[in-house]
Amino acid sequence: MEGDSALQLRIFDLNCWGIRYLSKRRQERVELIGDTLRREGFDLVLLQEVWSEQDYNNLKGKLGGCYPFCHYFRSGVIGSGLCIFSKFPILDTLLYQYSLNGYPYMIQHGDWFCGKSVGLVIIKISGIIFNVYVTHLHAEYCREKDAYLPHRLVQAWELAQFIRHTSKAADVVLLGGDLNMHPEDVGIRLLRGRTGLQDAFAEATHFEGCEDGCTLIPKNCFTDKAELLPFPLGVRIDYILYKAISSFTVTCKELKTTRGTAPGTDIPFSDHEAVMAMLHIKRQGQAARDTLGTAEPMMADVVTEAQTEVGVGLQAAQRQRYSTGRMAVLALLLLLVQATAALGTLVGLGTEQPFPKLSFSLLAFAAIGILLLATGLHLFHTTEVKMLQGTEEQMRMALRALQERP
């Protein structure tokens, strides 16, 4: 990139909805995604929910000639589902797994087993260092009674902190992924305010796609229409965010989304719409100031709002810790009573009545099972309490720093 010329970067972001045995027409859609990427020739591809590593390997084989550099981020029980394909050499990678990610006993949701994370790849294009982040935050499931809001806010906070502390040597920062938050939600405002990232949809010179940039729409045949009843146009929860740090400027010249079906086909890529951005990166005369956005007066209100929601989650976690601890103690007391009864039988007390071995054994097994389950849940909620307390304290310190700014 010389003189006033600008580097043009085309980015493709998609939540692939690739759960083996559960996602409809998964293999067919993976083939379709691979064919489209090979034909369109995007510079960077950010994918989420590629849960099957075999699907990743299939894409890698199909795209090898177009995208010689790629990385798959592994975490959790079934994997983070995150991967990146790049036309440019990947210099380094890093994965950060969020400290909170739902509950292991909410099997029907499954987020806990995924090891939700943020993946980072560092690439160099025409002498410009790019920090490219891809992530997938905890799903909402029920907006009216969102039990996972505190966990998602912790993830948004950790994502912002991770970007802040790993991007200092970069020239340009890019973030893509399924954030599972509406644009006006406190988590998005917290993330953007703490990092200074700009929303490609809001900044795009030209937009083409679903109204309001929505990425979950009723028109998509794979979406749950009942969940979108309050939102007839759909919701926007998939994002491409960016900012320049040093002597560069970044502008979004064009942003597109799919409209329920992949171009030229009768099926969608996924239950999410793909987001495609055209970014222009240009060198400017002098180094730009690295704006994190934290000096804005409104940022203190955003941090306060987020801290309040985390505090609500902390109180709920403390109640759960107390309940599971009490259950474990009661199960232990039951085992002690049974042990006392068994010992009395052994020493000859109460021999006038036959000892109910079957009932005793069943009750003992039940007590042991409850003890193990309650102890495991107590330990889990104890960890949850500590993580929420830690995030609340970090937010309190950040709020104090904001309030002390002149």
Secondary structure as the mmCIF struct_conf table of DSSP 4:
data_model
#
loop_
_struct_conf.conf_type_id
_struct_conf.id
_struct_conf.beg_label_comp_id
_struct_conf.beg_label_asym_id
_struct_conf.beg_label_seq_id
_struct_conf.end_label_comp_id
_struct_conf.end_label_asym_id
_struct_conf.end_label_seq_id
TURN_TY1_P TURN_TY1_P1 GLY A 3 ASP A 4
STRN STRN1 ALA A 6 ASN A 15
TURN_TY1_P TURN_TY1_P2 ARG A 20 LEU A 22
BEND BEND1 SER A 23 SER A 23
TURN_TY1_P TURN_TY1_P3 LYS A 24 ARG A 25
HELX_RH_AL_P HELX_RH_AL_P1 ARG A 26 GLU A 40
BEND BEND2 ASP A 43 ASP A 43
STRN STRN2 LEU A 44 GLN A 48
HELX_RH_AL_P HELX_RH_AL_P2 GLU A 53 LEU A 63
TURN_TY1_P TURN_TY1_P4 GLY A 64 CYS A 66
STRN STRN3 PHE A 69 PHE A 73
TURN_TY1_P TURN_TY1_P5 GLY A 76 ILE A 78
STRN STRN4 LEU A 82 SER A 86
BEND BEND3 LYS A 87 PHE A 88
STRN STRN5 ILE A 90 GLN A 97
BEND BEND4 SER A 99 SER A 99
TURN_TY1_P TURN_TY1_P6 PRO A 104 TYR A 105
TURN_TY1_P TURN_TY1_P7 ILE A 107 HIS A 109
HELX_RH_AL_P HELX_RH_AL_P3 ASP A 111 CYS A 114
TURN_TY1_P TURN_TY1_P8 GLY A 115 GLY A 115
STRN STRN6 SER A 117 ILE A 125
TURN_TY1_P TURN_TY1_P9 SER A 126 GLY A 127
STRN STRN7 ILE A 128 HIS A 136
HELX_LH_PP_P HELX_LH_PP_P1 LEU A 137 ALA A 139
BEND BEND5 TYR A 141 TYR A 141
BEND BEND6 ARG A 143 ARG A 143
TURN_TY1_P TURN_TY1_P10 GLU A 144 LYS A 145
TURN_TY1_P TURN_TY1_P11 ALA A 147 TYR A 148
HELX_RH_AL_P HELX_RH_AL_P4 LEU A 149 THR A 166
TURN_TY1_P TURN_TY1_P12 LYS A 168 ALA A 169
BEND BEND7 ASP A 171 ASP A 171
STRN STRN8 VAL A 172 ASP A 178
BEND BEND8 MET A 181 MET A 181
TURN_TY1_P TURN_TY1_P13 PRO A 183 GLU A 184
BEND BEND9 ASP A 185 ASP A 185
HELX_RH_AL_P HELX_RH_AL_P5 VAL A 186 THR A 195
HELX_LH_PP_P HELX_LH_PP_P2 LEU A 197 LEU A 197
STRN STRN9 GLN A 198 ASP A 199
HELX_RH_AL_P HELX_RH_AL_P6 ALA A 200 GLU A 203
BEND BEND10 THR A 205 THR A 205
STRN STRN10 HIS A 206 GLU A 208
BEND BEND11 GLY A 209 CYS A 210
HELX_RH_3T_P HELX_RH_3T_P1 GLU A 211 GLY A 213
BEND BEND12 THR A 215 THR A 215
STRN STRN11 LEU A 216 LEU A 216
TURN_TY1_P TURN_TY1_P14 PRO A 218 LYS A 219
BEND BEND13 ASN A 220 ASN A 220
TURN_TY1_P TURN_TY1_P15 CYS A 221 PHE A 222
BEND BEND14 THR A 223 THR A 223
TURN_TY1_P TURN_TY1_P16 LYS A 225 PRO A 230
TURN_TY1_P TURN_TY1_P17 PRO A 232 LEU A 233
STRN STRN12 VAL A 235 VAL A 235
STRN STRN13 ASP A 238 ALA A 244
BEND BEND15 SER A 246 SER A 247
STRN STRN14 PHE A 248 THR A 257
BEND BEND16 GLY A 260 THR A 261
TURN_TY1_P TURN_TY1_P18 PRO A 263 GLY A 264
BEND BEND17 THR A 265 ILE A 267
BEND BEND18 PHE A 269 HIS A 272
HELX_LH_PP_P HELX_LH_PP_P3 GLU A 273 ALA A 274
STRN STRN15 VAL A 275 ARG A 283
BEND BEND19 GLY A 285 GLN A 286
HELX_LH_PP_P HELX_LH_PP_P4 ALA A 287 ARG A 289
BEND BEND20 GLY A 293 GLY A 293
TURN_TY1_P TURN_TY1_P19 THR A 294 ALA A 295
BEND BEND21 GLU A 296 GLU A 296
HELX_RH_AL_P HELX_RH_AL_P7 PRO A 297 LEU A 346
TURN_TY1_P TURN_TY1_P20 VAL A 347 GLU A 352
BEND BEND22 GLN A 353 GLN A 353
HELX_RH_AL_P HELX_RH_AL_P8 LYS A 357 GLU A 404
#
